[in-house]
Amino acid sequence: MRLAHFSDIHVTHFPLTGSFTMKRLAAVASYSLAGRGRHFVGSDERIARLLEDVDSLGVDHALCTGDLTGVSTVGEFKRVAQLFGPRLDQPQRFTVIPGNHDRYVREAAGRFEQHFAKLCEGARFPFAKALPGGVTLVGLDVARPSSVIDSSGLAGKEQLGRVQEILTDASLKERFVVVALHYGLLRAEGQRDRRSHGLRDDLELMALVDREDVTVDLVVHGHMHRPYVVPTKRRQTINAGSATDLHVKGCGYHVYDLDPRAFKVRIERREWDAARGRYAARADSPLNREFPTR
């Protein structure tokens, strides 16, 4: 079973729209002075080429782990929905979950769901979605609006309890289970993320996925824009990085070949080729690897 995984595509328009808040003012400074506008200039075009590349590969399913927008404005959501086009009505082919930039401010509540609810089981989180070939995708929503100095996420006790129910279900034992969320459980070097940037209840979720009585093969995420693979005590976590951030050398996405019988995964990295204006496989990527998941 082939699964495409991309993240942090950030369709980015000038951020000072909607009600005036300190967080929007900070977004303007980041966009204009700190370089974010340059990092995502032309993001619309790269998103279009990304989706075309995913389609051309004929993968069994495609997953986006959040941050579709820059600051969750009405215009950004409208534009990224236009780029997805008919794919918004194909939950059998695409799954999308929200990131913190899609919950940027309280006034943005409901904007993600307006366009992408069909692709995440009606936006009822957590969910378990049966994919082709004996794969189950478990999706979490850990994003939330936060203050100007905080971009942290939270799973919450209620969602963690439901995730536990899903992952301890005996019917998953013979399936290949992928847990997807926006925030990573660990940074690339294996340490916890800082409190103001990471998942506030990371230890609780990590303890859950590491339990012997749960069925988990992979944990996949985004949020950090440079891709990496890092293990917890018992599982492998994979960050696809940003597919469109020009500040990241080799921005791109992953394609996973999943073997639900042998419980193995092979990672193929595909990166943006600016000269050709398209995404292509990078044969020498250090992220290309194969390993057992159990």
C-alpha positions as CSV (number, residue, x, y, z in Angstrom):
1,M,0.0,0.0,0.0
2,R,1.5,3.4,-1.0
3,L,0.7,6.4,1.2
4,A,1.8,10.0,0.3
5,H,2.5,12.2,3.3
6,F,2.9,16.0,3.0
7,S,2.6,18.8,5.5
8,D,2.9,22.5,6.2
9,I,2.1,23.7,2.7
10,H,1.0,27.1,4.0
11,V,-0.8,28.9,1.2
12,T,0.4,32.4,2.3
13,H,-1.2,35.8,1.6
14,F,-0.5,39.1,3.4
15,P,-1.8,38.3,6.9
16,L,-3.4,41.6,8.1
17,T,-7.0,40.7,7.3
18,G,-9.9,40.1,9.7
19,S,-10.1,41.6,13.1
20,F,-7.0,43.4,14.4
21,T,-5.2,41.4,17.1
22,M,-1.7,41.4,18.5
23,K,-1.2,38.0,16.9
24,R,-2.1,39.3,13.5
25,L,0.3,42.2,14.0
26,A,3.1,39.7,14.9
27,A,2.2,37.8,11.7
28,V,2.7,40.9,9.6
29,A,6.1,41.4,11.2
30,S,7.0,37.8,10.5
31,Y,5.8,38.0,7.0
32,S,7.4,41.4,6.1
33,L,10.5,41.6,8.3
34,A,11.5,38.1,9.4
35,G,11.4,36.6,6.0
36,R,8.3,34.4,6.1
37,G,6.8,36.1,3.0
38,R,10.0,35.2,1.1
39,H,9.9,31.6,2.3
40,F,6.5,31.0,1.0
41,V,6.4,33.3,-2.1
42,G,4.7,31.4,-4.9
43,S,3.3,28.8,-2.5
44,D,0.1,28.5,-4.5
45,E,2.0,27.3,-7.5
46,R,4.1,24.7,-5.5
47,I,0.9,23.4,-3.8
48,A,-0.7,22.9,-7.3
49,R,2.4,21.1,-8.5
50,L,2.5,19.0,-5.3
51,L,-1.0,17.8,-5.7
52,E,-0.4,17.0,-9.4
53,D,2.7,15.0,-8.4
54,V,0.7,13.0,-5.8
55,D,-2.0,12.3,-8.4
56,S,0.6,11.2,-11.0
57,L,2.1,8.6,-8.7
58,G,-1.2,6.8,-8.3
59,V,-0.7,6.3,-4.6
60,D,-3.4,4.5,-2.7
61,H,-4.0,7.4,-0.3
62,A,-2.6,10.8,0.5
63,L,-2.3,12.5,3.9
64,C,-1.7,16.1,4.8
65,T,-0.8,16.6,8.5
66,G,-1.9,20.3,8.7
67,D,-0.9,23.9,8.3
68,L,-2.7,24.4,5.0
69,T,-2.7,28.1,5.6
70,G,-0.5,30.9,6.8
71,V,-2.7,32.5,9.4
72,S,-6.1,31.0,8.7
73,T,-7.7,33.9,6.9
74,V,-10.9,33.4,4.9
75,G,-8.9,34.1,1.7
76,E,-6.2,31.6,2.5
77,F,-8.8,28.8,3.2
78,K,-10.7,29.7,0.0
79,R,-7.5,29.6,-2.0
80,V,-6.2,26.3,-0.7
81,A,-9.7,24.7,-1.2
82,Q,-9.6,25.9,-4.8
83,L,-6.2,24.2,-5.2
84,F,-7.5,20.9,-3.8
85,G,-10.5,21.2,-6.1
86,P,-12.4,17.9,-6.7
87,R,-10.1,16.2,-4.2
88,L,-12.2,17.8,-1.5
89,D,-14.9,15.2,-2.4
90,Q,-12.6,12.2,-2.4
91,P,-12.2,11.0,1.2
92,Q,-11.3,7.6,-0.1
93,R,-8.1,9.2,-1.7
94,F,-7.2,12.1,0.7
95,T,-7.1,12.8,4.4
96,V,-6.4,16.2,5.9
97,I,-6.0,17.2,9.5
98,P,-5.6,20.7,10.9
99,G,-2.4,22.4,12.1
100,N,-1.9,25.3,14.5
101,H,-1.8,27.8,11.6
102,D,-5.3,26.6,10.6
103,R,-6.5,27.4,14.1
104,Y,-4.5,30.6,14.3
105,V,-7.0,32.9,16.1
106,R,-10.4,32.3,17.7
107,E,-12.3,34.0,14.9
108,A,-11.1,31.3,12.5
109,A,-13.2,28.7,14.3
110,G,-15.0,26.5,11.8
111,R,-13.0,27.6,8.7
112,F,-11.1,24.4,8.4
113,E,-14.2,22.3,8.8
114,Q,-16.1,24.4,6.2
115,H,-13.7,23.2,3.5
116,F,-12.0,20.0,4.7
117,A,-14.5,18.1,7.0
118,K,-15.2,15.5,4.3
119,L,-11.5,14.5,4.3
120,C,-11.3,13.9,8.1
121,E,-14.4,11.9,8.8
122,G,-16.6,14.9,9.3
123,A,-14.0,16.5,11.5
124,R,-14.9,14.2,14.4
125,F,-11.6,13.7,16.2
126,P,-10.0,11.3,16.9
127,F,-11.1,9.1,14.0
128,A,-10.0,5.7,12.6
129,K,-10.2,5.5,8.9
130,A,-9.8,2.2,7.0
131,L,-7.5,2.6,4.0
132,P,-6.8,0.1,1.2
133,G,-4.6,-2.9,1.8
134,G,-5.1,-3.5,5.5
135,V,-4.1,-0.1,6.7
136,T,-5.9,2.0,9.4
137,L,-5.2,5.7,9.8
138,V,-5.9,7.2,13.2
139,G,-6.2,11.0,13.0
140,L,-5.9,13.5,15.9
141,D,-6.7,17.2,16.2
142,V,-4.2,18.7,18.6
143,A,-4.2,22.3,17.2
144,R,-5.8,25.3,18.9
145,P,-5.7,29.1,18.9
146,S,-3.0,30.5,21.2
147,S,-1.4,33.7,22.2
148,V,1.2,35.7,20.3
149,I,4.1,34.0,22.1
150,D,2.7,30.5,22.1
151,S,2.1,28.0,19.3
152,S,1.7,24.9,21.4
153,G,-0.9,22.2,20.9
154,L,-2.9,20.0,23.2
155,A,-4.5,16.6,22.7
156,G,-6.6,16.8,25.9
157,K,-7.8,14.1,28.3
158,E,-11.0,13.3,26.4
159,Q,-9.2,12.8,23.1
160,L,-6.4,10.8,24.6
161,G,-9.0,8.5,26.2
162,R,-10.7,8.0,22.9
163,V,-7.4,7.3,21.2
164,Q,-6.6,4.7,23.8
165,E,-10.0,3.0,23.0
166,I,-9.2,3.0,19.3
167,L,-5.6,1.7,19.7
168,T,-6.4,-1.1,22.2
169,D,-9.2,-2.5,20.0
170,A,-8.3,-6.1,19.2
171,S,-9.5,-5.7,15.6
172,L,-6.4,-3.6,14.8
173,K,-4.0,-6.4,15.7
174,E,-3.6,-7.6,12.1
175,R,-3.7,-4.2,10.5
176,F,-1.0,-1.7,9.8
177,V,-1.8,1.3,12.0
178,V,-0.6,4.9,11.3
179,V,-1.2,7.6,13.9
180,A,-1.3,11.1,12.3
181,L,-1.2,14.5,14.1
182,H,0.3,17.9,13.4
183,Y,2.7,18.2,16.3
184,G,5.7,15.9,16.7
185,L,6.3,13.8,19.9
186,L,10.1,14.5,19.7
187,R,12.4,16.8,17.8
188,A,15.0,15.5,15.3
189,E,17.7,15.0,18.0
190,G,15.3,13.0,20.2
191,Q,14.5,15.6,22.8
192,R,11.1,17.1,23.7
193,D,10.0,20.3,21.9
194,R,10.0,23.5,23.9
195,R,6.8,24.2,25.9
196,S,5.7,27.2,23.8
197,H,6.1,25.3,20.5
198,G,5.3,21.7,21.0
199,L,2.5,19.5,22.3
200,R,1.7,20.3,25.9
201,D,0.7,16.7,26.7
202,D,3.4,15.1,24.6
203,L,4.5,12.8,27.4
204,E,1.0,11.4,27.9
205,L,0.5,10.7,24.2
206,M,4.0,9.2,23.9
207,A,3.4,6.9,26.8
208,L,0.1,5.8,25.2
209,V,1.6,5.0,21.8
210,D,4.5,3.2,23.5
211,R,2.3,0.9,25.5
212,E,2.5,-2.9,24.8
213,D,-1.3,-3.3,24.6
214,V,-1.8,-0.8,21.8
215,T,-1.4,-1.4,18.1
216,V,0.7,1.3,16.4
217,D,3.2,0.9,13.5
218,L,4.0,4.5,12.7
219,V,3.4,8.0,14.1
220,V,3.6,10.7,11.4
221,H,3.4,14.5,11.7
222,G,4.6,17.9,10.5
223,H,5.0,21.2,12.3
224,M,8.8,21.2,12.2
225,H,9.7,22.3,8.6
226,R,12.8,20.1,8.3
227,P,12.0,16.4,7.8
228,Y,13.4,13.7,10.0
229,V,12.8,10.2,11.5
230,V,13.2,9.6,15.2
231,P,12.2,6.7,17.5
232,T,10.3,6.8,20.8
233,K,11.0,3.9,23.1
234,R,8.9,1.5,21.0
235,R,7.7,3.3,17.8
236,Q,9.1,5.2,14.8
237,T,8.0,8.8,14.3
238,I,8.3,10.4,10.9
239,N,8.1,14.1,10.1
240,A,7.5,15.0,6.5
241,G,8.6,18.6,7.0
242,S,7.2,21.4,4.9
243,A,6.5,20.7,1.3
244,T,6.7,24.3,0.2
245,D,9.1,26.3,2.5
246,L,11.9,27.6,0.3
247,H,13.9,28.3,3.4
248,V,14.3,24.5,3.8
249,K,16.8,23.0,1.5
250,G,15.0,20.1,-0.3
251,C,11.5,21.0,0.8
252,G,9.2,18.2,-0.2
253,Y,7.2,15.2,1.0
254,H,7.3,11.5,1.6
255,V,5.9,8.4,-0.1
256,Y,5.6,5.4,2.2
257,D,5.4,1.8,0.8
258,L,3.7,0.0,3.6
259,D,3.7,-3.8,4.0
260,P,0.8,-4.8,6.3
261,R,1.8,-8.4,6.1
262,A,5.4,-8.1,7.1
263,F,4.9,-4.9,9.0
264,K,7.6,-3.0,7.2
265,V,7.8,0.5,5.7
266,R,10.0,2.0,3.0
267,I,10.4,5.8,2.8
268,E,10.9,7.6,-0.5
269,R,11.7,11.4,-0.4
270,R,10.4,13.6,-3.1
271,E,11.6,17.2,-3.3
272,W,10.9,20.5,-5.1
273,D,13.0,21.0,-8.2
274,A,12.9,24.8,-8.7
275,A,14.7,24.6,-12.1
276,R,12.1,22.3,-13.5
277,G,9.1,23.6,-11.5
278,R,8.1,20.2,-10.2
279,Y,8.6,17.6,-7.5
280,A,10.8,14.6,-8.1
281,A,12.3,11.7,-6.3
282,R,15.6,12.3,-4.6
283,A,17.4,9.0,-4.9
284,D,20.3,10.1,-2.5
285,S,18.1,11.4,0.3
286,P,19.3,10.3,3.8
287,L,15.6,9.9,4.6
288,N,15.2,7.0,2.1
289,R,15.2,3.9,4.2
290,E,13.3,0.7,5.0
291,F,12.6,-0.8,8.5
292,P,10.3,-3.1,10.4
293,T,7.5,-1.5,12.5
294,R,7.0,-4.4,14.9
